[in-house]
Amino acid sequence: MPHNAITAVVTEILARAPDWIRKDLSSKDPISRTRAEEALAVLIGSALSNDDDTRKA
């Protein structure tokens, strides 16, 4: 997948990220921040995986 396509997917996910993820990413609480980071990573990974599946079809 070209770099600009990856950037577009990640940008779209960040724009649609739930408010709790946005809030917790800036939290001083390490547990909340880690939970938000992991959730965001799953969203991005899933979007990239789905995009790859679509390209293969």
N, CA, C, O and CB atoms as a CASP TS submission, in Angstrom:
PFRMAT TS
TARGET T0000
AUTHOR 0000-0000-0000
METHOD Language model
MODEL 1
PARENT N/A
ATOM      1  N   MET     1       0.854  -1.172   0.000  1.00  0.00           N
ATOM      2  CA  MET     1       0.000   0.000   0.000  1.00  0.00           C
ATOM      3  C   MET     1       0.904   1.240   0.000  1.00  0.00           C
ATOM      4  O   MET     1       1.818   1.338   0.820  1.00  0.00           O
ATOM      5  CB  MET     1      -0.974  -0.005   1.235  1.00  0.00           C
ATOM      6  N   PRO     2       0.660   2.166  -0.895  1.00  0.00           N
ATOM      7  CA  PRO     2       1.492   3.382  -0.963  1.00  0.00           C
ATOM      8  C   PRO     2       1.363   4.231   0.310  1.00  0.00           C
ATOM      9  O   PRO     2       0.337   4.215   0.991  1.00  0.00           O
ATOM     10  CB  PRO     2       1.099   4.225  -2.193  1.00  0.00           C
ATOM     11  N   HIS     3       2.402   4.946   0.594  1.00  0.00           N
ATOM     12  CA  HIS     3       2.457   5.774   1.801  1.00  0.00           C
ATOM     13  C   HIS     3       1.285   6.745   1.882  1.00  0.00           C
ATOM     14  O   HIS     3       0.702   6.910   2.954  1.00  0.00           O
ATOM     15  CB  HIS     3       3.765   6.547   1.846  1.00  0.00           C
ATOM     16  N   ASN     4       0.929   7.383   0.784  1.00  0.00           N
ATOM     17  CA  ASN     4      -0.174   8.354   0.817  1.00  0.00           C
ATOM     18  C   ASN     4      -1.511   7.673   1.111  1.00  0.00           C
ATOM     19  O   ASN     4      -2.395   8.292   1.703  1.00  0.00           O
ATOM     20  CB  ASN     4      -0.257   9.112  -0.516  1.00  0.00           C
ATOM     21  N   ALA     5      -1.672   6.421   0.710  1.00  0.00           N
ATOM     22  CA  ALA     5      -2.902   5.687   1.018  1.00  0.00           C
ATOM     23  C   ALA     5      -2.967   5.346   2.507  1.00  0.00           C
ATOM     24  O   ALA     5      -4.028   5.432   3.125  1.00  0.00           O
ATOM     25  CB  ALA     5      -2.989   4.398   0.171  1.00  0.00           C
ATOM     26  N   ILE     6      -1.833   4.962   3.070  1.00  0.00           N
ATOM     27  CA  ILE     6      -1.775   4.675   4.511  1.00  0.00           C
ATOM     28  C   ILE     6      -2.085   5.943   5.298  1.00  0.00           C
ATOM     29  O   ILE     6      -2.849   5.909   6.263  1.00  0.00           O
ATOM     30  CB  ILE     6      -0.378   4.114   4.912  1.00  0.00           C
ATOM     31  N   THR     7      -1.495   7.055   4.888  1.00  0.00           N
ATOM     32  CA  THR     7      -1.752   8.327   5.553  1.00  0.00           C
ATOM     33  C   THR     7      -3.226   8.688   5.498  1.00  0.00           C
ATOM     34  O   THR     7      -3.781   9.179   6.481  1.00  0.00           O
ATOM     35  CB  THR     7      -0.920   9.435   4.921  1.00  0.00           C
ATOM     36  N   ALA     8      -3.857   8.454   4.379  1.00  0.00           N
ATOM     37  CA  ALA     8      -5.284   8.760   4.229  1.00  0.00           C
ATOM     38  C   ALA     8      -6.132   7.900   5.167  1.00  0.00           C
ATOM     39  O   ALA     8      -7.067   8.404   5.790  1.00  0.00           O
ATOM     40  CB  ALA     8      -5.728   8.544   2.771  1.00  0.00           C
ATOM     41  N   VAL     9      -5.817   6.622   5.272  1.00  0.00           N
ATOM     42  CA  VAL     9      -6.568   5.722   6.151  1.00  0.00           C
ATOM     43  C   VAL     9      -6.394   6.143   7.606  1.00  0.00           C
ATOM     44  O   VAL     9      -7.370   6.225   8.351  1.00  0.00           O
ATOM     45  CB  VAL     9      -6.111   4.258   5.957  1.00  0.00           C
ATOM     46  N   VAL    10      -5.160   6.408   8.011  1.00  0.00           N
ATOM     47  CA  VAL    10      -4.897   6.807   9.397  1.00  0.00           C
ATOM     48  C   VAL    10      -5.577   8.133   9.711  1.00  0.00           C
ATOM     49  O   VAL    10      -6.153   8.288  10.787  1.00  0.00           O
ATOM     50  CB  VAL    10      -3.382   6.913   9.655  1.00  0.00           C
ATOM     51  N   THR    11      -5.521   9.078   8.803  1.00  0.00           N
ATOM     52  CA  THR    11      -6.172  10.373   9.005  1.00  0.00           C
ATOM     53  C   THR    11      -7.676  10.199   9.175  1.00  0.00           C
ATOM     54  O   THR    11      -8.284  10.839  10.032  1.00  0.00           O
ATOM     55  CB  THR    11      -5.877  11.315   7.828  1.00  0.00           C
ATOM     56  N   GLU    12      -8.272   9.339   8.366  1.00  0.00           N
ATOM     57  CA  GLU    12      -9.711   9.091   8.467  1.00  0.00           C
ATOM     58  C   GLU    12     -10.069   8.486   9.824  1.00  0.00           C
ATOM     59  O   GLU    12     -11.057   8.883  10.443  1.00  0.00           O
ATOM     60  CB  GLU    12     -10.175   8.161   7.336  1.00  0.00           C
ATOM     61  N   ILE    13      -9.267   7.527  10.284  1.00  0.00           N
ATOM     62  CA  ILE    13      -9.525   6.898  11.585  1.00  0.00           C
ATOM     63  C   ILE    13      -9.390   7.922  12.703  1.00  0.00           C
ATOM     64  O   ILE    13     -10.221   7.955  13.611  1.00  0.00           O
ATOM     65  CB  ILE    13      -8.559   5.718  11.823  1.00  0.00           C
ATOM     66  N   LEU    14      -8.366   8.749  12.651  1.00  0.00           N
ATOM     67  CA  LEU    14      -8.184   9.766  13.688  1.00  0.00           C
ATOM     68  C   LEU    14      -9.344  10.748  13.714  1.00  0.00           C
ATOM     69  O   LEU    14      -9.769  11.182  14.785  1.00  0.00           O
ATOM     70  CB  LEU    14      -6.875  10.515  13.470  1.00  0.00           C
ATOM     71  N   ALA    15      -9.853  11.098  12.552  1.00  0.00           N
ATOM     72  CA  ALA    15     -10.978  12.036  12.474  1.00  0.00           C
ATOM     73  C   ALA    15     -12.246  11.433  13.076  1.00  0.00           C
ATOM     74  O   ALA    15     -13.082  12.154  13.621  1.00  0.00           O
ATOM     75  CB  ALA    15     -11.233  12.443  11.014  1.00  0.00           C
ATOM     76  N   ARG    16     -12.389  10.101  12.978  1.00  0.00           N
ATOM     77  CA  ARG    16     -13.590   9.430  13.484  1.00  0.00           C
ATOM     78  C   ARG    16     -13.407   8.817  14.868  1.00  0.00           C
ATOM     79  O   ARG    16     -14.318   8.169  15.381  1.00  0.00           O
ATOM     80  CB  ARG    16     -14.010   8.357  12.523  1.00  0.00           C
ATOM     81  N   ALA    17     -12.240   9.016  15.477  1.00  0.00           N
ATOM     82  CA  ALA    17     -11.975   8.408  16.782  1.00  0.00           C
ATOM     83  C   ALA    17     -12.979   8.893  17.824  1.00  0.00           C
ATOM     84  O   ALA    17     -13.293  10.082  17.885  1.00  0.00           O
ATOM     85  CB  ALA    17     -10.543   8.724  17.241  1.00  0.00           C
ATOM     86  N   PRO    18     -13.475   7.976  18.636  1.00  0.00           N
ATOM     87  CA  PRO    18     -14.427   8.371  19.675  1.00  0.00           C
ATOM     88  C   PRO    18     -13.810   9.380  20.653  1.00  0.00           C
ATOM     89  O   PRO    18     -12.594   9.425  20.841  1.00  0.00           O
ATOM     90  CB  PRO    18     -14.916   7.135  20.437  1.00  0.00           C
ATOM     91  N   ASP    19     -14.670  10.174  21.261  1.00  0.00           N
ATOM     92  CA  ASP    19     -14.205  11.199  22.196  1.00  0.00           C
ATOM     93  C   ASP    19     -13.408  10.611  23.361  1.00  0.00           C
ATOM     94  O   ASP    19     -12.443  11.225  23.818  1.00  0.00           O
ATOM     95  CB  ASP    19     -15.387  11.981  22.733  1.00  0.00           C
ATOM     96  N   TRP    20     -13.803   9.421  23.849  1.00  0.00           N
ATOM     97  CA  TRP    20     -13.082   8.865  24.992  1.00  0.00           C
ATOM     98  C   TRP    20     -11.635   8.542  24.622  1.00  0.00           C
ATOM     99  O   TRP    20     -10.738   8.664  25.457  1.00  0.00           O
ATOM    100  CB  TRP    20     -13.790   7.605  25.508  1.00  0.00           C
ATOM    101  N   ILE    21     -11.407   8.134  23.385  1.00  0.00           N
ATOM    102  CA  ILE    21     -10.026   7.864  22.963  1.00  0.00           C
ATOM    103  C   ILE    21      -9.242   9.167  22.921  1.00  0.00           C
ATOM    104  O   ILE    21      -8.114   9.228  23.408  1.00  0.00           O
ATOM    105  CB  ILE    21      -9.993   7.165  21.572  1.00  0.00           C
ATOM    106  N   ARG    22      -9.823  10.194  22.352  1.00  0.00           N
ATOM    107  CA  ARG    22      -9.149  11.492  22.287  1.00  0.00           C
ATOM    108  C   ARG    22      -8.805  11.994  23.685  1.00  0.00           C
ATOM    109  O   ARG    22      -7.696  12.469  23.927  1.00  0.00           O
ATOM    110  CB  ARG    22     -10.028  12.520  21.557  1.00  0.00           C
ATOM    111  N   LYS    23      -9.756  11.886  24.595  1.00  0.00           N
ATOM    112  CA  LYS    23      -9.549  12.366  25.962  1.00  0.00           C
ATOM    113  C   LYS    23      -8.470  11.540  26.656  1.00  0.00           C
ATOM    114  O   LYS    23      -7.559  12.092  27.274  1.00  0.00           O
ATOM    115  CB  LYS    23     -10.867  12.309  26.764  1.00  0.00           C
ATOM    116  N   ASP    24      -8.578  10.219  26.552  1.00  0.00           N
ATOM    117  CA  ASP    24      -7.641   9.349  27.258  1.00  0.00           C
ATOM    118  C   ASP    24      -6.228   9.388  26.682  1.00  0.00           C
ATOM    119  O   ASP    24      -5.269   9.105  27.401  1.00  0.00           O
ATOM    120  CB  ASP    24      -8.149   7.939  27.233  1.00  0.00           C
ATOM    121  N   LEU    25      -6.078   9.730  25.408  1.00  0.00           N
ATOM    122  CA  LEU    25      -4.735   9.845  24.838  1.00  0.00           C
ATOM    123  C   LEU    25      -3.937  10.959  25.503  1.00  0.00           C
ATOM    124  O   LEU    25      -2.709  10.900  25.566  1.00  0.00           O
ATOM    125  CB  LEU    25      -4.817  10.094  23.336  1.00  0.00           C
ATOM    126  N   SER    26      -4.644  11.978  26.000  1.00  0.00           N
ATOM    127  CA  SER    26      -3.955  13.089  26.659  1.00  0.00           C
ATOM    128  C   SER    26      -3.993  12.977  28.181  1.00  0.00           C
ATOM    129  O   SER    26      -3.577  13.896  28.886  1.00  0.00           O
ATOM    130  CB  SER    26      -4.571  14.407  26.232  1.00  0.00           C
ATOM    131  N   SER    27      -4.486  11.866  28.675  1.00  0.00           N
ATOM    132  CA  SER    27      -4.603  11.659  30.115  1.00  0.00           C
ATOM    133  C   SER    27      -3.233  11.502  30.766  1.00  0.00           C
ATOM    134  O   SER    27      -2.291  10.993  30.159  1.00  0.00           O
ATOM    135  CB  SER    27      -5.463  10.433  30.406  1.00  0.00           C
ATOM    136  N   LYS    28      -3.148  11.951  32.013  1.00  0.00           N
ATOM    137  CA  LYS    28      -1.923  11.741  32.790  1.00  0.00           C
ATOM    138  C   LYS    28      -1.905  10.348  33.403  1.00  0.00           C
ATOM    139  O   LYS    28      -0.860   9.874  33.848  1.00  0.00           O
ATOM    140  CB  LYS    28      -1.793  12.805  33.893  1.00  0.00           C
ATOM    141  N   ASP    29      -3.065   9.693  33.426  1.00  0.00           N
ATOM    142  CA  ASP    29      -3.162   8.347  33.957  1.00  0.00           C
ATOM    143  C   ASP    29      -2.617   7.356  32.933  1.00  0.00           C
ATOM    144  O   ASP    29      -3.172   7.224  31.842  1.00  0.00           O
ATOM    145  CB  ASP    29      -4.624   8.008  34.329  1.00  0.00           C
ATOM    146  N   PRO    30      -1.535   6.661  33.275  1.00  0.00           N
ATOM    147  CA  PRO    30      -0.920   5.761  32.289  1.00  0.00           C
ATOM    148  C   PRO    30      -1.830   4.611  31.853  1.00  0.00           C
ATOM    149  O   PRO    30      -1.730   4.154  30.715  1.00  0.00           O
ATOM    150  CB  PRO    30       0.353   5.192  32.853  1.00  0.00           C
ATOM    151  N   ILE    31      -2.702   4.142  32.720  1.00  0.00           N
ATOM    152  CA  ILE    31      -3.599   3.048  32.346  1.00  0.00           C
ATOM    153  C   ILE    31      -4.606   3.529  31.308  1.00  0.00           C
ATOM    154  O   ILE    31      -4.858   2.835  30.323  1.00  0.00           O
ATOM    155  CB  ILE    31      -4.330   2.490  33.587  1.00  0.00           C
ATOM    156  N   SER    32      -5.180   4.700  31.518  1.00  0.00           N
ATOM    157  CA  SER    32      -6.135   5.260  30.554  1.00  0.00           C
ATOM    158  C   SER    32      -5.463   5.532  29.221  1.00  0.00           C
ATOM    159  O   SER    32      -6.023   5.241  28.164  1.00  0.00           O
ATOM    160  CB  SER    32      -6.759   6.551  31.099  1.00  0.00           C
ATOM    161  N   ARG    33      -4.263   6.090  29.273  1.00  0.00           N
ATOM    162  CA  ARG    33      -3.539   6.402  28.044  1.00  0.00           C
ATOM    163  C   ARG    33      -3.203   5.132  27.270  1.00  0.00           C
ATOM    164  O   ARG    33      -3.359   5.087  26.050  1.00  0.00           O
ATOM    165  CB  ARG    33      -2.259   7.181  28.361  1.00  0.00           C
ATOM    166  N   THR    34      -2.746   4.111  27.971  1.00  0.00           N
ATOM    167  CA  THR    34      -2.409   2.839  27.322  1.00  0.00           C
ATOM    168  C   THR    34      -3.645   2.205  26.691  1.00  0.00           C
ATOM    169  O   THR    34      -3.581   1.693  25.573  1.00  0.00           O
ATOM    170  CB  THR    34      -1.778   1.867  28.334  1.00  0.00           C
ATOM    171  N   ARG    35      -4.770   2.240  27.407  1.00  0.00           N
ATOM    172  CA  ARG    35      -6.022   1.685  26.873  1.00  0.00           C
ATOM    173  C   ARG    35      -6.415   2.404  25.593  1.00  0.00           C
ATOM    174  O   ARG    35      -6.820   1.763  24.622  1.00  0.00           O
ATOM    175  CB  ARG    35      -7.159   1.793  27.914  1.00  0.00           C
ATOM    176  N   ALA    36      -6.300   3.724  25.579  1.00  0.00           N
ATOM    177  CA  ALA    36      -6.647   4.503  24.385  1.00  0.00           C
ATOM    178  C   ALA    36      -5.687   4.206  23.238  1.00  0.00           C
ATOM    179  O   ALA    36      -6.114   4.074  22.091  1.00  0.00           O
ATOM    180  CB  ALA    36      -6.637   6.006  24.702  1.00  0.00           C
ATOM    181  N   GLU    37      -4.401   4.100  23.539  1.00  0.00           N
ATOM    182  CA  GLU    37      -3.410   3.788  22.505  1.00  0.00           C
ATOM    183  C   GLU    37      -3.690   2.432  21.879  1.00  0.00           C
ATOM    184  O   GLU    37      -3.619   2.275  20.660  1.00  0.00           O
ATOM    185  CB  GLU    37      -1.993   3.814  23.090  1.00  0.00           C
ATOM    186  N   GLU    38      -4.011   1.449  22.721  1.00  0.00           N
ATOM    187  CA  GLU    38      -4.288   0.110  22.214  1.00  0.00           C
ATOM    188  C   GLU    38      -5.567   0.087  21.369  1.00  0.00           C
ATOM    189  O   GLU    38      -5.619  -0.568  20.328  1.00  0.00           O
ATOM    190  CB  GLU    38      -4.407  -0.880  23.377  1.00  0.00           C
ATOM    191  N   ALA    39      -6.583   0.800  21.822  1.00  0.00           N
ATOM    192  CA  ALA    39      -7.836   0.854  21.057  1.00  0.00           C
ATOM    193  C   ALA    39      -7.620   1.530  19.710  1.00  0.00           C
ATOM    194  O   ALA    39      -8.144   1.075  18.694  1.00  0.00           O
ATOM    195  CB  ALA    39      -8.923   1.597  21.850  1.00  0.00           C
ATOM    196  N   LEU    40      -6.853   2.615  19.699  1.00  0.00           N
ATOM    197  CA  LEU    40      -6.569   3.316  18.454  1.00  0.00           C
ATOM    198  C   LEU    40      -5.748   2.441  17.515  1.00  0.00           C
ATOM    199  O   LEU    40      -5.978   2.439  16.306  1.00  0.00           O
ATOM    200  CB  LEU    40      -5.835   4.627  18.734  1.00  0.00           C
ATOM    201  N   ALA    41      -4.800   1.707  18.061  1.00  0.00           N
ATOM    202  CA  ALA    41      -3.994   0.801  17.240  1.00  0.00           C
ATOM    203  C   ALA    41      -4.862  -0.269  16.585  1.00  0.00           C
ATOM    204  O   ALA    41      -4.643  -0.619  15.425  1.00  0.00           O
ATOM    205  CB  ALA    41      -2.900   0.141  18.089  1.00  0.00           C
ATOM    206  N   VAL    42      -5.841  -0.787  17.314  1.00  0.00           N
ATOM    207  CA  VAL    42      -6.752  -1.791  16.759  1.00  0.00           C
ATOM    208  C   VAL    42      -7.591  -1.183  15.638  1.00  0.00           C
ATOM    209  O   VAL    42      -7.769  -1.804  14.590  1.00  0.00           O
ATOM    210  CB  VAL    42      -7.667  -2.366  17.864  1.00  0.00           C
ATOM    211  N   LEU    43      -8.108   0.029  15.854  1.00  0.00           N
ATOM    212  CA  LEU    43      -8.900   0.695  14.821  1.00  0.00           C
ATOM    213  C   LEU    43      -8.081   0.907  13.549  1.00  0.00           C
ATOM    214  O   LEU    43      -8.559   0.645  12.446  1.00  0.00           O
ATOM    215  CB  LEU    43      -9.427   2.039  15.337  1.00  0.00           C
ATOM    216  N   ILE    44      -6.852   1.380  13.708  1.00  0.00           N
ATOM    217  CA  ILE    44      -5.989   1.636  12.553  1.00  0.00           C
ATOM    218  C   ILE    44      -5.620   0.322  11.868  1.00  0.00           C
ATOM    219  O   ILE    44      -5.685   0.216  10.644  1.00  0.00           O
ATOM    220  CB  ILE    44      -4.712   2.395  12.982  1.00  0.00           C
ATOM    221  N   GLY    45      -5.235  -0.669  12.657  1.00  0.00           N
ATOM    222  CA  GLY    45      -4.870  -1.967  12.083  1.00  0.00           C
ATOM    223  C   GLY    45      -6.018  -2.603  11.325  1.00  0.00           C
ATOM    224  O   GLY    45      -5.830  -3.167  10.247  1.00  0.00           O
ATOM    225  N   SER    46      -7.207  -2.509  11.895  1.00  0.00           N
ATOM    226  CA  SER    46      -8.382  -3.069  11.233  1.00  0.00           C
ATOM    227  C   SER    46      -8.674  -2.343   9.923  1.00  0.00           C
ATOM    228  O   SER    46      -8.970  -2.972   8.907  1.00  0.00           O
ATOM    229  CB  SER    46      -9.599  -2.994  12.157  1.00  0.00           C
ATOM    230  N   ALA    47      -8.589  -1.037   9.955  1.00  0.00           N
ATOM    231  CA  ALA    47      -8.851  -0.255   8.737  1.00  0.00           C
ATOM    232  C   ALA    47      -7.831  -0.582   7.653  1.00  0.00           C
ATOM    233  O   ALA    47      -8.192  -0.716   6.484  1.00  0.00           O
ATOM    234  CB  ALA    47      -8.826   1.255   9.047  1.00  0.00           C
ATOM    235  N   LEU    48      -6.574  -0.709   8.026  1.00  0.00           N
ATOM    236  CA  LEU    48      -5.539  -1.037   7.044  1.00  0.00           C
ATOM    237  C   LEU    48      -5.746  -2.451   6.508  1.00  0.00           C
ATOM    238  O   LEU    48      -5.561  -2.692   5.315  1.00  0.00           O
ATOM    239  CB  LEU    48      -4.133  -0.901   7.669  1.00  0.00           C
ATOM    240  N   SER    49      -6.121  -3.368   7.360  1.00  0.00           N
ATOM    241  CA  SER    49      -6.365  -4.746   6.945  1.00  0.00           C
ATOM    242  C   SER    49      -7.556  -4.819   6.000  1.00  0.00           C
ATOM    243  O   SER    49      -7.502  -5.511   4.984  1.00  0.00           O
ATOM    244  CB  SER    49      -6.602  -5.644   8.167  1.00  0.00           C
ATOM    245  N   ASN    50      -8.629  -4.108   6.329  1.00  0.00           N
ATOM    246  CA  ASN    50      -9.809  -4.099   5.462  1.00  0.00           C
ATOM    247  C   ASN    50      -9.495  -3.469   4.121  1.00  0.00           C
ATOM    248  O   ASN    50      -9.995  -3.924   3.092  1.00  0.00           O
ATOM    249  CB  ASN    50     -10.959  -3.353   6.129  1.00  0.00           C
ATOM    250  N   ASP    51      -8.671  -2.425   4.115  1.00  0.00           N
ATOM    251  CA  ASP    51      -8.300  -1.777   2.868  1.00  0.00           C
ATOM    252  C   ASP    51      -7.479  -2.731   2.007  1.00  0.00           C
ATOM    253  O   ASP    51      -7.662  -2.782   0.790  1.00  0.00           O
ATOM    254  CB  ASP    51      -7.514  -0.483   3.142  1.00  0.00           C
ATOM    255  N   ASP    52      -6.574  -3.487   2.630  1.00  0.00           N
ATOM    256  CA  ASP    52      -5.781  -4.472   1.892  1.00  0.00           C
ATOM    257  C   ASP    52      -6.682  -5.565   1.308  1.00  0.00           C
ATOM    258  O   ASP    52      -6.481  -5.993   0.171  1.00  0.00           O
ATOM    259  CB  ASP    52      -4.710  -5.098   2.812  1.00  0.00           C
ATOM    260  N   ASP    53      -7.677  -6.017   2.087  1.00  0.00           N
ATOM    261  CA  ASP    53      -8.600  -7.036   1.602  1.00  0.00           C
ATOM    262  C   ASP    53      -9.382  -6.547   0.397  1.00  0.00           C
ATOM    263  O   ASP    53      -9.618  -7.298  -0.549  1.00  0.00           O
ATOM    264  CB  ASP    53      -9.556  -7.453   2.707  1.00  0.00           C
ATOM    265  N   THR    54      -9.781  -5.288   0.435  1.00  0.00           N
ATOM    266  CA  THR    54     -10.537  -4.699  -0.666  1.00  0.00           C
ATOM    267  C   THR    54      -9.682  -4.627  -1.924  1.00  0.00           C
ATOM    268  O   THR    54     -10.174  -4.865  -3.027  1.00  0.00           O
ATOM    269  CB  THR    54     -11.042  -3.299  -0.286  1.00  0.00           C
ATOM    270  N   ARG    55      -8.408  -4.302  -1.759  1.00  0.00           N
ATOM    271  CA  ARG    55      -7.510  -4.198  -2.909  1.00  0.00           C
ATOM    272  C   ARG    55      -7.271  -5.554  -3.558  1.00  0.00           C
ATOM    273  O   ARG    55      -7.070  -5.626  -4.771  1.00  0.00           O
ATOM    274  CB  ARG    55      -6.183  -3.586  -2.487  1.00  0.00           C
ATOM    275  N   LYS    56      -7.289  -6.639  -2.767  1.00  0.00           N
ATOM    276  CA  LYS    56      -7.026  -7.981  -3.296  1.00  0.00           C
ATOM    277  C   LYS    56      -8.206  -8.532  -4.080  1.00  0.00           C
ATOM    278  O   LYS    56      -8.039  -9.379  -4.958  1.00  0.00           O
ATOM    279  CB  LYS    56      -6.682  -8.930  -2.165  1.00  0.00           C
ATOM    280  N   ALA    57      -9.395  -8.048  -3.758  1.00  0.00           N
ATOM    281  CA  ALA    57     -10.608  -8.583  -4.410  1.00  0.00           C
ATOM    282  C   ALA    57     -10.722  -8.151  -5.849  1.00  0.00           C
ATOM    283  O   ALA    57     -11.682  -8.516  -6.528  1.00  0.00           O
ATOM    284  CB  ALA    57     -11.848  -8.146  -3.662  1.00  0.00           C
TER
END
